[in-house]
């Protein structure tokens, strides 16, 4: 009886561990992944409401966005604020971005509280930038192509392009769960076989 209880407890622990580590970030690109990175363009350093990107959500929830940025000069005094609004203009998320954490030609992930019931709806992500020195600040990359369901604006003017941006959804992934559970079960059975072999 005790042996059976021990096996059940171990199985439950394996399932719980697998479940906990199977919640991952799923990134949906709004840009064309087949375009070479060398063809990306910089939106430049523009003060004020410099950058806006509208997109249609493919997932039912949104937990953040991932933007490709470039850093120009010492940006420690630059102030960056972001907003995510729905198609009615309701602000769903907002906050500040620490510019010193952004790396040149790298993606920077912006996280916020989960927004639900998003699938098929239009959202607009905006970044406002305040700079105090010329040619110093953060710029965002974009491609010279308008993807379906997207609109990009710089200083309020529509620009023919799409920002190099991913929409992040943090969710349970069944494939990851199955693979991890199988791996943990294999390790357990392997260690159990070794124990029986040398005991």
LINKA-V254992 format. One record per pair of residues at least 4 apart in sequence whose C-alpha atoms are under 7 Angstrom apart, sorted by the first residue. I is the first residue (numbers start at 1). GAP is how many residues later the second one is. Records with the same first field share a line. If there is no record, write none. Layout:
BEGIN
I: GAP ; GAP
END
This chain:
BEGIN
1: 4
2: 4
3: 4
4: 4
5: 4
6: 4
7: 4
8: 4
9: 4
10: 4
11: 4
12: 4
13: 4
14: 4 ; 167 ; 170
15: 4 ; 166
16: 4
17: 4
18: 4 ; 159 ; 162 ; 163
19: 158
22: 150 ; 151 ; 154 ; 155
23: 147 ; 148 ; 149 ; 150
24: 146 ; 147 ; 148 ; 149
25: 143 ; 144 ; 145 ; 146
26: 142 ; 143 ; 144
27: 139 ; 140 ; 141 ; 142
28: 138 ; 139 ; 140
29: 136 ; 137 ; 138
30: 135 ; 136
31: 116 ; 131 ; 132 ; 133 ; 134
40: 101 ; 102 ; 103
41: 100 ; 101 ; 102
42: 97 ; 98 ; 99 ; 100
43: 96 ; 97 ; 98 ; 99
44: 95
45: 90 ; 92 ; 93 ; 94
46: 4
47: 82 ; 83 ; 84
48: 80 ; 81 ; 82
49: 78 ; 79 ; 80 ; 106
50: 77 ; 78 ; 79 ; 104 ; 105
51: 75 ; 76 ; 77 ; 102 ; 103 ; 104
52: 72 ; 73 ; 74 ; 75 ; 100 ; 101 ; 102
53: 71 ; 72 ; 73 ; 98 ; 99 ; 100 ; 110
54: 68 ; 69 ; 70 ; 71 ; 96 ; 97 ; 98
55: 67 ; 68 ; 69 ; 94 ; 95 ; 96
56: 64 ; 65 ; 66 ; 67 ; 93 ; 94
57: 61 ; 62 ; 63 ; 64 ; 65
58: 61 ; 62
59: 59 ; 60
60: 56 ; 57 ; 58 ; 59
61: 53 ; 54 ; 55 ; 56 ; 57 ; 108
62: 52 ; 53 ; 54 ; 105 ; 106 ; 107
63: 48 ; 49 ; 50 ; 51 ; 52 ; 105 ; 106 ; 107
64: 46 ; 47 ; 48 ; 103 ; 104 ; 105
65: 44 ; 45 ; 46 ; 100 ; 101 ; 102 ; 103
66: 41 ; 42 ; 43 ; 44 ; 99 ; 100 ; 101
67: 40 ; 41 ; 42 ; 97 ; 98 ; 99
68: 37 ; 38 ; 39 ; 40 ; 72 ; 73 ; 96 ; 97
69: 35 ; 36 ; 37 ; 38 ; 69 ; 70 ; 71 ; 72
70: 33 ; 34 ; 35 ; 68 ; 69 ; 70
71: 32 ; 33 ; 66 ; 67 ; 68
72: 63 ; 64 ; 65 ; 66
73: 63 ; 64
74: 62
75: 24 ; 25 ; 61 ; 62
76: 23 ; 24
78: 21 ; 52 ; 53 ; 59
79: 50 ; 51 ; 52
80: 16 ; 17 ; 19 ; 47 ; 48 ; 49 ; 50
81: 14 ; 15 ; 16 ; 46 ; 47 ; 48
82: 12 ; 13 ; 14 ; 44 ; 45 ; 46
83: 8 ; 10 ; 11 ; 12 ; 42 ; 43 ; 44
84: 7 ; 8 ; 9 ; 10 ; 39 ; 40 ; 41 ; 42
85: 4 ; 5 ; 6 ; 7 ; 38 ; 39 ; 40
86: 4 ; 5 ; 6 ; 36 ; 37 ; 38
87: 35 ; 36
93: 19
102: 6
131: 6
141: 22 ; 23
142: 19 ; 20 ; 21 ; 22
143: 18 ; 19 ; 20 ; 21
144: 16 ; 17 ; 18
145: 15 ; 16 ; 17
146: 4 ; 14 ; 15 ; 16
147: 15
150: 12
151: 11
152: 6 ; 7 ; 9 ; 10
153: 4 ; 5 ; 6
154: 4 ; 5
173: 4
174: 4
175: 4
176: 4
177: 4
178: 4
179: 4
180: 4
181: 4
182: 4
183: 4
184: 4
185: 4
186: 4
187: 4
188: 4
189: 4
190: 4
191: 4
192: 4
193: 4
194: 4
195: 4
END
